[in-house]
Amino acid sequence: MKVFITSPFGSRLQQTLATALLGALLLPALPLAARSDPLPSAIGVNRGICAIVGKDAKATALDLARQTELTIYVQTPDESAALRLRKAAENAGLLGSRIHVETGPSDRLHLAGNLADAIVVAGETETPVPLGPSALTRALHSRGRLILGDQIWTKPVLVGEGDWSHPYHGPDNNPQSSDTLAVGPYLTKFLAKPWYGPMPEVTVSAGGRMFKAFGHISFKKREWALLNTLAAFNAHNGTLLWKRDLLPGFMIHRNTLVATDDTLFLADNDSCKLLDAATGELRREIRFASHPAWKWMVLDGGVLYALLGDKEPIDDTLQGVREKSGWPWTELGKMYDRKNEYQWGFGNRLVALDPATGETLWTRNYDRPIDSRGMAMKGRRIFLYSHKNHLEAVNASDGSPDWKTSDPKLLQAIGEHAGAQNPKLGYSSTVYLKAGPEVLYFAGPQRTNLVAVSASDGKLLWSYPHGNYQLVIRDDALYAMGRTDTSRKFDPLSGKILAELDCFRGNCTRATGTADAIFARGHSHAGTLRMTLSDDAPHRMPAMRPGCQDGVIAANGQLYWGPWMCDCNHSLVGIISLGPAGKFDFEQPAKEAQRLKRSHPVFTRRVAFKATQQDWPTYRKNNQRTAHTTVNVPTKPRLAWNRPSPTGAKPTAPIAVGDTLFLGGDDGAVRALNARTGEPRWTAYTGGRVYYPPTLADSIVLAGSGDGHVYAFDAGSGRELWRFRAAPIERRIPVYGKLVSNWPVASGVMVEDGVAYAAAGIVSHDGTHVYALDARTGALKWQNNTSGRLLENEGEVSGVSVQGHLLWHDDKIHLAGGNMVSPAVYDAKTGACLNTITNLWETKAPRGSELFLADGQVRVIDSMIYAPREYIPSRYHAKYLLQSADAGRVIQGTQNEIMCLELGNPDTALPNKLLWKQQPLLDTTAVVLCGNGILVAGMRTPEAPNPADQPKPVLQFLDQQDGRVLWALDLPAPTTNWGLAVTRNGSIVATLGDGRVLCWK
């Protein structure tokens, strides 16, 4: 029998009766609690995701947004209620940032499962809400709370969720996860900031939280903010919970960070700090007067074990200003390795402590230094290695030695330390001892041999003459993932090679294991290597690479990547999490009756908007994205108007037809403005970020939304005419702070001959869905649901990702499609994808979100759609091109250079001729070829007498014949990407990153 509370904020009698009934049915066995605290306190967190349903959702959402830092998701079946809340959130400056509003039933949220921190039922719902497990509470993560009036139900931890409590998973240094839920196939769970971080980087996770320690080395400015920082994240949705400083310059790449459900243990040169896991506040410290520095630390059976010693040299914090792409291994080796004299982590005092009191339980001292990289704990024994001296097993109960050996044959097999510190080997700070149930293994970047030692007596069992392996110990075998030699599977006791694995791991990143796979960086440019354990077969996950030191972490029923320190990232950057997809159908086709909703009759009389050749009706002017107009712009421009955004949301580039401007925004709104005055004409709303500007065709404004829908609005009134769900299902996830669909229509909408084309998706492993729709009616003409999986084999997914906009050329549709296939090309009549993948491991494509047509060829350039502009410069990104109006001429640009070329003749080997070159800006954000010159927006280099000042945003006008700057205007903020348009009467319109829209005449 189920119990329903239909009006949780109703009468006290109703609540009393409901509670009594729950007691009679013995349901208090569920994690229930009576609520007496205010709602923000009852939710339990100040940052995170809170979903609200019920008739009082509007007032509750606005109040919570004012009182907390929560991201609030409201879902209501009432379209008019959704509209009212969107307007109220817009007026409060919260729409699309702090408050997200969707239409849908109250009994099943459009959120990914195990995502939300809390669900609040605010007033009556259209269907009763059960207090406990239900289709509604599937959206709650473990420990999340359902709040029904005075009652709170806490979701239990799911069976199979594992922790990653130590830097190498556990005290044994074996990076094999105990989590049984994070198995393939996968769906993206969240994308979160930071995009980049300093190095080294260490990650642990427990209690539904993930903790990342960022070190003291940064080679680029983008990493400065996190130097010497410890950060805590919600492991289920990526929310940043808190940050605190680390001891500057302390080498964190070791075992000095341990997580539990409520406490984070952080050790350094001075003490072990016990931090509140929820807040980061210091509870207390454990210090020693002698041997004050903590070199190694594990927590096992409620006892804290540590290696102590003298204080270590502290490195200077590096705030690098490198602007080149690639990775400076030479510089890193000098800093990090101190000319191969590794000196971090050596101690001579082993202690056992009661973490609750700090009481020392036992102590063991050593004359020779113990190398913490050669320490591990398994089965109540601590194993430790003193280089060229001895290997020892210590009884964890009392500190007595179980055995100790200085066998010359064993020490010779273990050998000298190699230098490491290069991409093929890895980092010299990596641990090189791992403990299995019966065998200890020596291998790693510094080792020349793989050595197996009996854990019971310390005798040498076997060795193999190659040591640069990243090891994962499993019950069936020892998996040795090689870089400079092939990967192998060994019998643990005998060393017999059970299989030669048909894969190499990529460079420095370590290998980690899950319940069904082993992960490593893919060789060369191959992204992530996922070797399935069922068949030992290698598979490629091309969209992202594992982070430099961490690799892929498996915990909390999820997988985690990043953030990055280098430029080796692929289509996705930041902290990336994937969760199990179960039996999800990645290629499910759309049925028009289920996906298309017509809001108004399409034949309703509309104000006619007839675009001429002088108008700017779509992104970068036309479907070839030339950003070229024959209209002349003012030679002495004056600011006509400056319109701020009502929400401060970042707008898209503008489009202009007649005297009306149209633009979308991060807040999910589509707006029409009077081009003469900047006054708003209408605002229409979608449920997610609008990535690219709308397109106007036949008096209809069409836009793609982050909520996974294509929208059509009447251009004169803003009334919604129809919407089509391009996403296969309704599923929202956090994407860098915003809630969007797993399949946002991030391509925008392109209309050609009355047909609207759109692509939905983030990344190929989620599936990619491309559609042709009748622009007037929304009727489905064709669909392609398979191009995300051009190559699929046993869970391996490689194909097209939606990583930018669309372009029309040669009766074909082109899509910026990620680092695997880009541009993706589709037959405009049938939707068939014309790309193929023949060599999985060698296939790569130009990375970028922008498409250009030059010399009859479609090129891919610029930064990725899910990355900041700091992603470039990078060796993976090409120049951007602009086709000039003059036959035989091309205007070509890089990030900070504009040049004009006279095209040569490839048939006669006549080379291109440089006519002029100009370096007007430090970073170019938009270019327009006008009838009388070239508009260029970007960042201007500071001039004397203060060249160290920050670059300033500017709009410049260049002479097309020689590149001279004819005039320049300072801007209050940088333009959005390609955020310039020219109206038919010559007005210049710019959209800025701070939300403003400016117009010059």
C-alpha angles and dihedrals in degrees: 000000000000125000119217130193104199098183111026093176091047130102123334089235091057090052093047092051092048092051092048091051091051090053092049090054092050090239092139083087083082115081097272129157135178113245120226099148124089114272097261090055092045090055087061100215133068094205127042139063123315122182121204129197131172139069093287093054095113097059093039093051094049092046093049092048090055095046101040143027092241124138102233125209119192123190122186134165090217113092092196092051090050090051092050093051093046091054092047092048090047091052089050091049091242105106114122093001110058099002125046120184127198136171117234143103121304096228097066122033122215089234127112114260120269092016114109127079093209143003117206122197103208109188130326122341129206090249128030117268117223118224100235139018112005144131086278097053093048083087091062118093122224109295090016118137135235109203115202110174107290094352129086123195116193118206113235122236109271116250108254099031108134134196130228094211099165130042091258093037098264143007090279092066089232106140092210111126121227090208111114098185102064096083131133146305097056143198124202110262102184145339114212143174145283095076090192138017140185123262145288100042128191126186133195130167137195138143093025092301131108122209124200124190114202119200139217104273125090125160097187135043092242089074099046097094093064100044111136092359136142114206132186123207135186100254093211100052107012097244113160105239103180145333134209137175125266126211101281114247097007112141102244097177095104141067101296100111124076128172131204130172093272108012136054115202112209120182129187143149093308112031150328110272121206107210129191102250093213098049108015090235117150111249097180144317134239111216137177122204092211120040090018098172120089112219103171136005139181134173117218131162092353093303125112115220122193144175112221134190147138122321116276131227111271118225122227113254109252117221098183124195097197113156099178121097124244129047127294101224092162092059091042092053092054093049103036101039102035093221093315092304097122109194109166126106101021116138142158107205124075116193139178117211140187100234092203094060105013089236115156110237097185141343134209122188130202134202094205121057117261115220108225090206085067097053130101139153128221135155095003092307129108115214118202137175131208107197112255089347114076149320117227143183116211124198106240093210098065108357095251118142116256090190140339129195138187094176106165091215090056095045090048091051091051087050135178125325114266120217101248113172097120131100096255095051105028135214124347090216091067116114114253101191122077125177124218128182093271107004138056116212130205115199139122146106093310097046129094095192138038104232128190120200130185110254090207099058110359096248120150109255102178144323137208123210097241124069106175094099130128104218132213115184116212133170093253100044150334109268113208112191110202134198105179091031131032120277117258143190115224134193103245098225103034103029091230111159105244095182142358101228114222095229145074122212116234124251127298102343117108126236123250133186134225132182093277108016150028117233131205138145111287118246117264110344095338100119113218124002113217113186110193113221094212091072106003087239122152119235130183127232099189103183099076143014126222116258120267100257106010106050118192112334119207117199141118090034090297144091123235134203132181159296101221134229098187139046095257094101122120133204094327130046136176125046107336125190129189127189133194115285096197111192096342114152104231094188101042110151124233122250111208094218090058099039106037122077119181111202100181133015107274091221092062111131110263136186105262117246107188113186116213130196088265094056128091103224101160144022111311091359103286144018090271087057093225095150085214128136131173090216117112118232125212118285089207104032123195127195108256098181144345116210120192121211114255090225102027088242119154109258128217122243111287131250124203133202119171109319096336130091123201128195141158130215151200088265091066095248128131112208137192118205133188103252091209098052108011091237115146117255098183143337125213125186137223127182099249148024117308104222101188131025119272122260124231119216129157092352090305124117112213124193138172117225137204088237088074098256137115110223131201119198132182105255094219101047107015092236113155110247099180144336130205124201106227093176114090091227138004104264124146125196134174112266110184093322100323129094110235138152123275081240107042116175087245094158094070118223125291120194122201122171093344095311120115116212124197139163126210127200145070104224137006096246089063092049131259123239123194123185143187113206134178102257094216100044107018090235113160113249100172141337138202114202098163108062091094085066106046086144120029127165126160094334095324110134124190127157145083123352123191100246103149148346136315130258131191119222135150091358089301135111117235123198131188094240112180133262095308102053120010130186095023111205127208132187105247093215101047106016092234113156109238096198123098134193115215105161112038098193098043100040115109136151137203109280121229146096100237128081125202134185112219130154088000091299130110112231131192119218148142130056124325117268093241097047136074120251087256084079087083143098089062135146087237096064125077130208121279118244133207122192112227123222090237113091111246095018130104128191105214129187143185125194092284107012137071122195138172119221132191105218119241127215115259090195091062095031089244106160127224114270121224109228098177142340129204133183101200099152143031093222123012117211104171139011130189126185107216132186092260104028148327125293113210125183125189146095120320121218112245114256133216137314088038107029090157092066119111117272114264128222115248143170115220135185118213132196107248093215099056108002096246116158105248097180140348134202126196114232126211090226137002118278120252117256106300087347098162131100136168120217123221090260094052101261115148116225124192131183114208132209092243091061100262126132117207131191130195126191 
